[in-house]
Each structure stands twice: as C-alpha cells, then as structure tokens.
C-alpha cells in the first residue's frame, strides 16, 4: 500500500511539473500572439516608446531623456543583481540539503529537483534581465547618436525611421525585462510544489490568471490606451 501511494505521489508530481511547463510556455506564446491582435501592456508601451523617441528628436536638450533611460537601466540592474543573490542562495540550499525534508514527506532527491527547477527559472530570469540591460545600453547609444533638430542633412523621413528603430530597440529591452519578471511570478508558483503538487497546480493557475489580468485587462492598460489614442489624435 505504501509503495502504491508513493508511485501515485510521484506521478502527481510529474503531472504538476508538466502542467507548469505547459502553462508557462503556452501563456508566453498566447501573450505574444494576442499582442499583435489586441491592446496589451507590451503593445501599447511599444507605441509610447516610439512616440517618445519621435519627440526626443525634436529636442536640443536631451538630458531628461538620458535620465529616464538611466532610471530604466537601474531598475533592470537591480533585478539582475537580486537574481544573482537568489541563485547563490539556491545553490547553498542544494549543497546542504542532504538531511532535510520540507513540508511534504518525499525523498530528499526529489526536493533537490524542486530546488533545481527554481534555480533554472532564476538563471533564465538572469539572462533575460542582463539582455534587457544590454539593449537599454544600445538604446542609450542611439539616443546619444541621434541627429539634432538643426542638422539639415537629415530629412523628416530619416528622422522618423531613426526614431522608430530606436523605439523598437527600447521595446525589445522592455520585452526582455518583462520575460524576467514573468519568470519571477512562476518561480513564486513553484514554491507551492514543496507543500503539495495539487497546490502547485493551483498556484500556477492563479499566477497565469494574475498575469493575464494585468497584461490585458488592467486599469493601467486602459489608461495607457487612452493616452496612446490622445497622442495619435483619436481623442481630442
């Protein structure tokens, strides 16, 4: 009987893990496709970044723009540094987990697998944050190299294309940062696996619901859409 219960528990753990992976990958694919069809935080912020760069091209003094970019880079750098600390903590826990059992009475080896999952998520988040940081650096270079308003050798079409490309670089940096934050959300869900696989499934479902509501139906999104419509002249 104990052996049967053990294998039932193992298969439940495996099922919860597969559910977690499918939800994470599936939601990422869903969000990317839906962003091309309807308004979401990512698509609306893309419009605002391009608009920002278009207005930046009209200013002679761009100290404010540089300060805004520096603030964005500080936020990403903070998350990247925090992720390194978390990775170090997980590695410490893995090296000293030979005789501990968390809330659920399963093998120590299986608990190490659970810690390994969180470690993988944090490493993935670190790569996302550092790539975001590099792309913000690229954007800073483009802002510094952007033509001044009094440079007549650049026509209006060239200025618009330059602003669009620079805005897209910043948009890619924002996407990478968003992927890193999303990894943190799913890492929070994976903590429930230490308690029970069913709770792991429930927490994963809750996390993906929160992500969907914030990215596609939040009040912040509605205000950003309204502001984008004002900038485009749809609302007067």
ABEGO torsion letter per residue (X at the ends): XAAAAAAAAAAAAAAAAAAAAAAAAAAAAAAAAAAAABBBAAAAAAAAAAAAAAAAAABABAAAAAAAAAAAAAAAAAAAAAAAAAAAAAAAAAAAAAABBBABBBBAAAAAAAAAAAAAAAAAAAAAAAAAAAAAAAAAAAAAABBBAABAABBAAAAAAAAAAAAAAAAAAAAAAAAAAAAAAAAAAAAAAAABAAAAAAAAAAAAAAAAAAAAABAAAAAAAAAAAAAAGABX
